[in-house]
Structures are given as structure tokens and as C-alpha cells.
Amino acid sequence: MFDPEVAPILVKFLNEEKQKLNKKRMEEIALLKKNYNKIGAQIKNIVDAIAEGMYQPIMKDKIKKLENTKIKLSTDFLK
């Protein structure tokens, strides 16, 4: 049977575990945002370089890889 005296202890334990999980998730979200913004800046730099006439064929591949990474980060963020 369930001991009523255990309920407050169990509730406290579950709340602490939930807080730990929330903190970990917030840290993960912060890292995802940081990486997302970094990739956005890299894409912008490449686009700016192309606009200045410094196009190199490898830039197209680099942008494609960065955009794919950005999509993956967006997907990870929504999980």
C-alpha cells in the first residue's frame, strides 16, 4: 500500500528531478541558438563575399552544407 508520509518526499524528489531536466534542456537550447546564429553569420559572410564579386565554386557547396546544418538545428530545437 501507499504510505501517505512518503508523498511529500516523493513530490520533492520529482520536483527536483524536473528542475534538473529543465535546466539541462535550457542549456541545450542556448547551445542550439548559439550554433544557429553562428551558422547564420557564416552564410551571411559568404553571401556578402559573393555580392562583392569574390565568388568561388566551393562557396556554393559550403552554403548548402551550412543551410542543411541550420535546418537540422531548427529540427533539434523543436524536439
N, C-alpha and C positions, 0 to 999 in steps of 0.2 A: 504494500500500500504506500501511498504518498504521505510523507511526513510534512505537515504544514510549517514546521520550523525550518525546513530546508528551502522553502520557496524564496525567502529574501536573499539567501546566499546564492541560489541558482540564478535569480534575476540579476543580482550584482555581477556575477561571473559572466552571464550572457551579455550584459551591457558593456562590460569591459572588453570582451572579445569583439563586439560590434564596433566599438570605438577604435580598436586596433585595426580592424579591417577597413574602416572608413579612412583612417589616417593613411594607410598603405595605398588605398585607391586614389586619394587626393595627391599623393606623391607621384603615383604613376601618371595621373592626368597632367600634372605640372610638367613632367618629363616629356610626355607626348606633345604638349603645347609648345615646349621649347624646341623640340626637334622639328615640329611642323613649321614653326616660324623660321627656323634656320634654313630649312629646305626652300621655303617661300623666298627668302632673301637670296639664296643661290640662284633660283630660277630668275628672279628679277635682275640679278647681276649679269646673267648670260643674255637675257633679252636686251638689257641696256647695251651690252657689248655688241650684239648683233645690230642694234639700231645705230651704233656709232661706226658701223662698217667693218667690224672685226669678226665676221662670220668665219667659222671653221666647221667642216662637216661633223667633227666629233661633238660639237655643241648640240646638234640635233639629238644624238644618242644620249648625251648627258641630261638634257631636258626631259627626254622620255623616261629615263630611269628615275630622275627626281620626281616627276609627276606621278609615276607609279608608287614610289615610296610615300608620297604625300597622300595618295588615295588609301594606301594601307594604314597609315597613321590615322586617317579620318575614320576608317572602319574600326580600328582598335579603340579609338576614343569613344565610339558609340556602344561598345560592348559593356 
